[in-house]
Amino acid sequence: MKLYLRSRDAASINPGLFVAKAIQNHPHVRREAGGSLSFDQIGWAIDELKKNPNSRRIIINAWHPANAAISKLPPCHAFWALNVQDGKLNCHLTQRSADIAIGVPFNLACYALLTQAIAGEVGLEPGEFAHTLIDAHIYVNHIDGVKEQLKRKPLPLPTLRIAKKPLDELQFEDFELVNYQCHEAIKFPVAV
């Protein structure tokens, strides 16, 4: 259904009432305790993948301008897009600020895990993970640790096993890293 407004009608509409009526039955919108509305982007993305897996509009936004204006550390991961190709779920993460020593490895691991968990819920195989770094940087106090890391030979990759449950029911115990090996830890201080 399309809604067309004449200019004189637009002036008489209460925007709050208009929005409330438009979304009151949306399954992924809820009213918070303070009266604000929130939208479950991940729940929506999962439903959209089930209904319309070929959609090019499955984008999850982590950036909230009002939060970014007051936060000491707004999200470095700005948004991510999901798409399906040949029965595989692909994820493309765009990261506005990319701390090479700490943030990038953490976000890479988290989004790869999240992609695999969502793929399992919607009946797809995990596909490719792409990662765009807008402002990649190494802090001065991380240089020695990064140099040490670059000397190390990569170890064989582990396998991630995730219990077959809906994403919002998964618990820590539902994830298993099989054949995980690691080098001795390198300590990197967190910068804010």
N, C-alpha and C positions, 0 to 999 in steps of 0.2 A: 504494500500500500504506500502510495506517495502522498505527501501532505504539501499542498500549495497554499501559501498565505498571500493575501493582498497586503500592500504596505499598511493600509489603515487597520487591518486585523492584527498585524504583528505588534502594533503599539499597545493593543489591549490585552495581550496574552501575559499571564503571570508565568515567567520563565520557570520558577521553581515547581509550580503545579504541572506545567507542560512536561518537564523532565521526569517528575515523579510518576505521572501517568504512563509515560513512554517506557519506563523501566521497571515498574512495580511487579511485573510478572516474570522478569528475566531471572533464570535459575542461578546466575552467577553474581547477582548484585544483592548486597545485604546492607541494612542500615546499622551502623555502629552505635555504641552506647551514647556517644556525644551527638548523634543525629546525622553525622556525615555518612555518605554512601561509599562502599568499597566494592571492588570488582575482582573476583577470583580469576585472574588471567590464566593461571595454569589449568584450573578446572575447565575453563572455556576452551583452551587449546586442546585438551584431551578430548572433549566432546566434539570439537570441530574436526579433529583428526579421525574420529570414528565416523562422523557423518559426511565429511567432505575432505578426504585425505589429499586431494589434488589442489586444495586451496593455496593461494600464494599470499594469504593475508594472516598467517598464523605467526604473529609477532608479540612478544612479551616485553614490556617496557619496565625496566627497573628504575628509570630516572624520573624523579618527581621534582619539578622546579622549586616548589615551596620548601620541600625537605632539603634540597641541595643548597638553598639560600641560607639555611641556619645550621646545617650539619657540619661538624668538624671533619668528618670523613664521608662525603656522599658516595654512593656506589660507584665503583670503578667500572663495573660491568653495566653498560648503558642499556642495551637491549639484545634480544636474541630472536632468531627466526627459525621456525621448523618447516621442513618440506619433505615430501615423500617422492622418491624416485625408485622405480623397480622394486617396490615392496620394502624399501629401507627408509628409515627415518633419519634425516640429516639435520644437523643443528649448526647454525652460524651465529657466533657470539661476537658482538662488537663491544670492545672495551675502550672507554674514553681515556683512561689513565692506566698504564701497564707497568707496574713494578716487576721487573724481570725476575728478581730473586725470590719474591714471596707471592705477590698477587697473581702473576701469570700461571705458575704451576698450580696454585690453589684453584683458580677459576677453571683452568683446563680440566683438572680432575673432577671438580664438582659438576661442570656442565656435561662432561662425558658420562658420568654416573647418571645424571638426571635424564639425559637423552636415552640411555639404555633402559632406565626404569619406565619412562613414558612409552618407549617402543614396545616394551613387554606388555604394558597395560592395553595398548591399542592394537596388539596383534601384528606388529611389524618387527623386522630385524633392525638392529642398530646400523646406521649407515656411516656417513662421513661427519667429522667435526671440523668446522672451519673457524678460524679465530682471527679477527681483525684487531690490531693494536693501533690506536690513534696516537697516543703519546707514550712510546715505550722508553723506559729509563732505568738506569742502574744508579742507585744512590752511592755517594762516595764511600760511606761506611759499609757498603756491600761488596766493593770491588775485590777485596782479597778473597772473600768467600766465593764469589762468582768465578774467579780465576782457579780456585781449588776445584770447584765443581767441573769446570771445563777439562781438567786433567783426568777426570775419572772416566773409565769405560762404562758405557751403559750396561746394565744387567738385563737378563731376560724379563720380559713383561709378564706380570701376573694375569690371571683371569679373574674377572669380577662376576660373581654369581649373586643374583638378586631373587628373593622369594617372589613367587607369582601371586602378588597381591595388588590391589589398587594403590596408586601412589600415596594417597593420603592415609593409608593404613600401615605403610612400611615403618618398621622400627629399626634401631641400630642393629639388632640381632639378625635382621633379614638380609644383611649384606655380608658377603664373604669374599676376601681376596685370597685366591688360591695360588700357591707358589710365589708369594711375595718375598722379594729379597731387597735389601737396601744397603747403601754405604753408611758409614758413620755420619751422624748428623752434622750439619753446618749451621751455626747460629747466625741469624740475620735479625737485627733490631727492626721493629716495625716503625715506620715513619708516618706521622699524621700531619 
